[in-house]
């Protein structure tokens, strides 16, 4: 396959990938974070139940990441992207009315599965379709879709929530359908098949570091807005502002992440992004800083926790070459396993300590330090 030569061609492909991951992760997954306290406040679920909904989404994400390749074999690459985008929208629209708890569990798991498929497929396909000089920037643009989706959610939800929780879910579902209508005309071709074993051997430590990073980020990725609203008493509007700051940080971290790998090398970028994650989780545990500390946590955790995906995607491409197409879904699955397991554990911890956020974010800090320790030597300098 010949990579596109023009700047417009690579950017269009990258933007289509950005819409895919922005829908699957930014909307279908992270749209729940500012809706967490709103659903609790409206009596649709309690705090422990909302935590379990976040965990169900991560379990679905794992299933989607593991099943992405099988779905492609069954229906084709581009139809798989279309199916996942449509499924994400349907799962969001399925939450517009109050329902039994297990209905919400099914919808959140379905949204997670769609996100897992989109994350596993879109990034490597864009990387394979663009010329080598653009790959770092392309990975940043693709993963920046997550931050873009988060910012869109944070800007739209305060107005939508004035009409009720159902209007919030419905608005996200319609936004997902609109993104699909544009992106499906610009999907990248399927990446070439590659040896699925050798890349894993060469990049195993980086996979572990990436998975531990995801485990550490479960706390802010589920509980950050609830920490603002019910932990600090800031109200739903400011809870959305905090989530917008997370999204802004995510966009900066992803766009700069790919460029950092190109300019400074994969090792330096991995170390820096994981170090920032440790700082972000540490700040969440310093209540003396109040809103200022929470804002810094939001920006830095978005920058590092989402941006590390762009860093890892570009780093895997450098280490494994074309084999990154086989490696990235495995890394995505490892990330999903770590996040799903930790999410259920944190939901139990959250309930055990009476909806207290301190133990949840402390666990996130410990896991983030572990990610940094492994990641420090995960990639050879250069």
N, C-alpha and C positions, 0 to 999 in steps of 0.2 A: 504494500500500500504506500502511495506517495503522500508525504505530509503536505498540508497546505503551505504555500509559499508567502502569501500576502498577510500583512498585519491584520487586515479586516477578517480574513478567513479564520485565523487562529483565535481571534477575539470572539467571533460569533460562536464558534464551537465551545469556547470556554464559558461564555455567558449562558449557553444552553445547559452546560453542566452545572453552572451556578444556580440556575433556576431549579434544576432537578434536586440538588442537595438542599437548596433553600426551601423547597416544598417539603421534601421528606424529613428534613431535620429541623430547619428553622420554623416551619409552620406546624407540621404534623406531630413533631416531637416537642419542641421548645415552646410552642404556643400554649402548652399546658401550664408552664411555670407561672405566668401572671394570672392564669385562670384558677390555679390551685386555691389561693385565699378567697377568690370570688365564689367558687363552688362551695367552700366550707361556710362562708358567710351566708350564702343563700340556702343552706341546709340540704344541698344535694348530696354531700358526703361529709364525713367528719375528717379531722386532721389525719388520723391514722389511715383512713380509707383513701384519702388523696395521695398519701405517700405510696400506698399499694398500687394506685393507678399509674404513678410514675414508674414503679418497678415493672408493672405489666407491659408498659410501653417498651422498656429496655429488653424484656424477655422477647417481645415481638421483634425488636430490632435484631436480636441474635438469630432468630429463625429466618428473618429476611436475608441477613448477611450470609448465613450458611446455605440458604436455598437459592441464592441469586444465580449461580452457574447452572443449576438444574433447570431453573425457569428459562434461561436463555436457550438451553438445549431443546426445551420443549416447544417454545413458541418463537424463538428468534430474539436477537439483541434489541432492536428498536421496539418491537412489540412488548418486550419485557419492561422497558422504560415507560412506555405508554400505560401498561397495566398498573405499574407501581404508582405512577402519578394519579391515575384515576382512583385507585384504592385509597390513597392518602386523602383525597378530597372527600370520598364517601365516608371514610372513618371520622373525619371532622364534622361533616354534616349529620352524622349519626348521633351526635351529642347535643343537638339543639333543644331537646326536651328532657325534663326530669324523667328518670327511669330507674329501674332496679340497678343496684351496684354492679352486678355481674354483666349487665349490658354495657356499662361504661368500661369495665375491664376488657370486654371483647373489642370495643371500638379503639381503646388505647393500644391494645396489643396489635390490632390490625394496622393502625397508623405506624407503629414501630416497625412492623414487618415491611411496609412500603418504604420506610426510611432506610432500612437495612439494605434492601435491594438497590435503591438509588445510590447510596453511598458506595456500595461495593462495585457498581458498574460504571458510574459516570466518570469518576476521576481517572482511572486507568485508560478509558477509551479516549478521553481528551488528550492525555499525555501521549498516547500512541499516535494520535492523529496530527499533532503539531510538530513543527520542526524543532530540533534540539535547542536552538537559542531562545525559544519561547517557552520551554517547558516549565521552568521555575515560575515565571509569571503566570502561566496558564494554571498551574496547581493552586497558586494564590487566588486567582479569580474564581476558580471552581469552588474552593472551600469558603471563599468570602460570601458565597450564596447563603451559607448558614447564618452569618452575621446579618446579611441583608434581610433574611426572613425574620430574624429576631427583632430587628429595628422596625420592620413593617408591623409586626405584631404589637410592639410596644406603642407605636404611634396610633394604631387603629383601635386597640382594645378599650382605652378609656372612654371614647365616645360610644362604642358599641355596647359597653357594659351599662351605660345609662339606660339602655333598652332591655337589659337583663342578660343573664349568663348565656342563655340560648342564642341571643343575637351575636355574642362574642364568638361562639363556636361556628355559627352560620357564616359570619363574615370571613373567618379563616378558610372555611370550605370553599366559598366562592372565589377567594383570592387564589387558592390552589388550582381551581379549574381554569382561571384566567392564565396562570403561569403555564399550565400544561398546553393550552391552546397555542401559545407562542412558541414554546420550546420544542414541541414535537416536530416542527418544520425544520429544525436545525440540529437534530440529534447527530452525534459523531457516528462513524461506522464502528462496527465491532472491532476490538483490538485483536491482533493476531494471537493464536494460541501459543503458549510457551510451556517449557518444562516446569511442572508445578513443584518440584522437589528441591532443585539446587538453590533457588533464591532463598528458600526458607532456612536452609543450612547456613548461608552466608549472612543472613540478616536476623537470625533468631533473637539475639539480645535486644535489637531495636524493637522487634515485635513485643517482647516482654515489657520494655520500657513504655511503649505506646499503650499497652493494655493497662499497666499500673497508672499511667497518667489519666486514662479514662476512669479508672476506679476512683482516683482521688477527686475527679471532677463531678462525681455523682451528687455530692452535697450541694454545690451551687447550681448545678443544672436542674435540680428538682426543688430545692428549698430556698433559693435566694430571695425570690419575691415574697415568700411567706415569712422569711426572716425580717424583711423590711416592714411588712404589714402587721403581722401578729407578734413578731419578736421585738420590733422597735416602735410599733404603733404609728406608722407613717401614713396609713390609708392606702386604698387601692390605686389612686392616681399616682402617688409617689412610688408605689410598688412597681407600676409600669415604667416609671422613669428609671428606676434602678435596673430593670430588665433591659431598657433601651441602652443604658450605659454598657451593660454586658454585650449587647449586640454591636455597639460601636467599637468596643474593644476587640470583639471577634473579627469584625471586618478589617481593622488595622492589623491584627495579628496574622490573619491569613494572607492578606495582600503582601505584607512585609515578609512573611515566612518564606514563601517561595523565592523571593528576591534574595533573602539572606542566605539561603542554601546556594544560590548561583554565585553570590559575591564572596561570602566568607567560608563556604564549605558546610557540609552536612553536620559534621561533628560540633562545630561552634554553634550552629543554629539550634540543634537539639539541646545542647547544654543550656543555652540562654533561655529558650522557651520553657523548659522544665524548671529552671531556677525561678522564673517569674511566677510560675504556678505555685511554688512553695510560698513565696511572699504573699500572693493573693489569698491563699487559704489561711496563712498566719494572721493577716489583717482582719479577717472575719471573726477572729477570736479575741479581738481587742475592743470591747464595748466602750472603752473610754473615748474612742474617736467618734462614736456615734454615727451620724449620717455621713460624715466625711470619710470615715474608715469603710463604711458600707459601699460608698460610691467608688472608692479605690479598689475594693475587693471586686466589685462588678466589672470595672474596666479591665483590671489586670487578669481576672480569671477568664473573662471572655478572650482577651488577647492571647493568653497562653493555652487555655484549655481547648479552645476551638482552633486557634492558630497552629497548634502542634500537629493537627491533621495535615495542613498544607506543608509543614516542614517534613513530616514523615513521608508523605506522598512523594515529594521531590527527592528525599533521601533514599527511599526505596528504589526509585528510578535510577539514581546514581549507582547504587550498589548492585542492583539486579538487572539493569538494562531492560530489555523487552520482557524479561521474566517478572517485572513488577506487576504486569497484568494478572499473573497468577498469584503473586505474593500479596497484593493489596486486599483482595477479598479475605484471605486468611488473617491478615492483620486486623481488618475490620471485624472479623468474627471473634478474634481474641479480645479485642477492645469491648465488643458486645458482651462476651462471657463475663469479663471482669465487671462491667457496669451492671449487668443484670443481677449477678450474685450480690454485689455490694448494695444495690438498690433495695433488694428484699431485706438484707441485713439492717440497713439504715432505717427502713420503714419500721422494723421491729424495735430498733433502738429508740426511734422517735416516739413510738407509742409507750415504750417502757418508761421513759423519762418525762411523760406527760407533755408531749409536743415541745420539748426543750431542744433548741437548735445547737447548743454548745457541744454535746457529745457527737452529733452528726458531723459538724465541721471539724472537730478534733480528729475524727476518723479520716476525714478527707485529707487533713494535713499530714498525718502519718503515711498514708498511701502516696501522697505527692512526694514526700521525702524519699520513699522507696523508689519511685519512678526516676527521680534525679540520680540516685545512687547507681541504678542499673544503666540509665541512659548516658551517664558520664563517660562510660567506656564502650558504648554500644556501636559507635561509628568511628572508624579509623580517621584521624585528622587528614585533611587534604581535600 
